[in-house]
Amino acid sequence: MVNPSDHPLYQRVSHWINLINFLVLGITGWFIHSPYPGMPMNLVRNLHFFFMYFLVINGVIRFYYSFFGKHKDYKDIILNTQDLKNFWPQTKYYLFMGKDPETGKYNPLQKIAYISFPIMAMVQIITGAILYWPEKLAGYAWYFGGLAAVRGFHYLFMWLFIALVGVHLYLVFTEAYEQFLFMFFGKIKNQKGL
């Protein structure tokens, strides 16, 4: 059952912005990694960097609203002792080996995924900045094992993002389709028009 107060408008808008950001960053990142002849690489890199800034700004605003906005939701994402108890039962459920345990708004695996997104984004921002300005930030590449390793980390984390988003979409469509409709269209299934 969808509760509209669970996902206020600013959360839904932030979700849409992230969707656009991840699509553009993934596509432009792929073309930066594997360009084809005649591709306007300067445009691709600039788009990639522009949407990185857009992702950061959206993340900062979302973080602010999580702690200081009208609908503070940071407590929904913080792991607690009940989440630790539900970790294995939830994992078993997702592996089709057990029943769905009772959880709060988000289950422990969702919380881990949602906590992982900003951490992974920070790794992407740092490694991306080193790749974009290697002459200015070469000293920082050393911490990762050199510029080639930085590129490898950046590429690996792109695939981790793709995997997490893929799992997220699979679970939304199989477990929470009504929430998908609400997040994208702002309407609940039994309302007129859906």
TAQUI-V950854 format. One record per residue. N is the residue number from 1. RES is the residue in three letters. PSI is psi as a letter, one per 30 degrees, with the letter a starting at -180 (NA if undefined). BURIAL is + if it has 9 or more other C-alpha atoms within 8 Angstrom, else -. Layout:
# TAQUI-V950854
{{N/RES/PSI/BURIAL} {N/RES/PSI/BURIAL}}
This chain:
# TAQUI-V950854
{{1/MET/k/-} {2/VAL/k/-} {3/ASN/j/-} {4/PRO/e/-} {5/SER/f/-} {6/ASP/f/-} {7/HIS/i/+} {8/PRO/l/+} {9/LEU/e/-} {10/TYR/e/-} {11/GLN/e/+} {12/ARG/e/+} {13/VAL/e/-} {14/SER/e/+} {15/HIS/e/+} {16/TRP/e/+} {17/ILE/e/+} {18/ASN/e/+} {19/LEU/e/-} {20/ILE/e/-} {21/ASN/e/+} {22/PHE/e/-} {23/LEU/e/-} {24/VAL/e/+} {25/LEU/e/+} {26/GLY/e/+} {27/ILE/e/-} {28/THR/e/+} {29/GLY/e/+} {30/TRP/e/+} {31/PHE/e/+} {32/ILE/e/+} {33/HIS/e/-} {34/SER/i/-} {35/PRO/l/+} {36/TYR/l/-} {37/PRO/k/-} {38/GLY/f/-} {39/MET/k/-} {40/PRO/i/-} {41/MET/e/-} {42/ASN/e/-} {43/LEU/e/-} {44/VAL/e/+} {45/ARG/e/+} {46/ASN/e/-} {47/LEU/e/+} {48/HIS/e/+} {49/PHE/e/-} {50/PHE/e/-} {51/PHE/f/+} {52/MET/e/+} {53/TYR/e/-} {54/PHE/e/+} {55/LEU/e/+} {56/VAL/e/-} {57/ILE/e/-} {58/ASN/e/+} {59/GLY/e/+} {60/VAL/e/-} {61/ILE/e/-} {62/ARG/e/+} {63/PHE/e/-} {64/TYR/e/+} {65/TYR/e/+} {66/SER/e/+} {67/PHE/e/+} {68/PHE/f/-} {69/GLY/l/-} {70/LYS/e/-} {71/HIS/i/-} {72/LYS/k/+} {73/ASP/g/-} {74/TYR/e/-} {75/LYS/f/-} {76/ASP/f/-} {77/ILE/f/+} {78/ILE/k/-} {79/LEU/k/+} {80/ASN/a/-} {81/THR/e/-} {82/GLN/e/-} {83/ASP/e/+} {84/LEU/e/+} {85/LYS/e/-} {86/ASN/f/+} {87/PHE/e/+} {88/TRP/e/-} {89/PRO/e/+} {90/GLN/e/+} {91/THR/e/+} {92/LYS/e/+} {93/TYR/e/+} {94/TYR/f/-} {95/LEU/g/-} {96/PHE/h/-} {97/MET/g/-} {98/GLY/l/+} {99/LYS/l/-} {100/ASP/j/-} {101/PRO/l/-} {102/GLU/k/-} {103/THR/l/-} {104/GLY/b/-} {105/LYS/e/-} {106/TYR/k/+} {107/ASN/l/+} {108/PRO/e/+} {109/LEU/e/+} {110/GLN/e/-} {111/LYS/e/+} {112/ILE/e/+} {113/ALA/e/+} {114/TYR/e/+} {115/ILE/e/+} {116/SER/e/-} {117/PHE/e/+} {118/PRO/e/+} {119/ILE/e/-} {120/MET/e/+} {121/ALA/e/-} {122/MET/e/-} {123/VAL/e/+} {124/GLN/e/+} {125/ILE/e/+} {126/ILE/e/-} {127/THR/e/+} {128/GLY/e/+} {129/ALA/e/+} {130/ILE/e/+} {131/LEU/e/+} {132/TYR/e/-} {133/TRP/i/+} {134/PRO/e/+} {135/GLU/e/-} {136/LYS/e/-} {137/LEU/g/+} {138/ALA/e/+} {139/GLY/e/-} {140/TYR/f/-} {141/ALA/f/+} {142/TRP/e/+} {143/TYR/f/-} {144/PHE/f/+} {145/GLY/g/+} {146/GLY/l/+} {147/LEU/e/+} {148/ALA/e/-} {149/ALA/e/+} {150/VAL/e/+} {151/ARG/e/+} {152/GLY/e/-} {153/PHE/e/+} {154/HIS/e/+} {155/TYR/e/-} {156/LEU/e/-} {157/PHE/f/+} {158/MET/e/+} {159/TRP/e/-} {160/LEU/e/-} {161/PHE/e/+} {162/ILE/e/-} {163/ALA/e/-} {164/LEU/e/+} {165/VAL/e/-} {166/GLY/e/-} {167/VAL/e/-} {168/HIS/e/-} {169/LEU/e/-} {170/TYR/e/-} {171/LEU/e/+} {172/VAL/e/+} {173/PHE/f/+} {174/THR/f/-} {175/GLU/f/-} {176/ALA/h/+} {177/TYR/e/+} {178/GLU/e/+} {179/GLN/e/+} {180/PHE/e/+} {181/LEU/e/+} {182/PHE/e/+} {183/MET/e/+} {184/PHE/e/-} {185/PHE/f/-} {186/GLY/g/-} {187/LYS/l/-} {188/ILE/k/+} {189/LYS/e/+} {190/ASN/g/-} {191/GLN/l/-} {192/LYS/k/-} {193/GLY/f/-} {194/LEU/NA/-}}
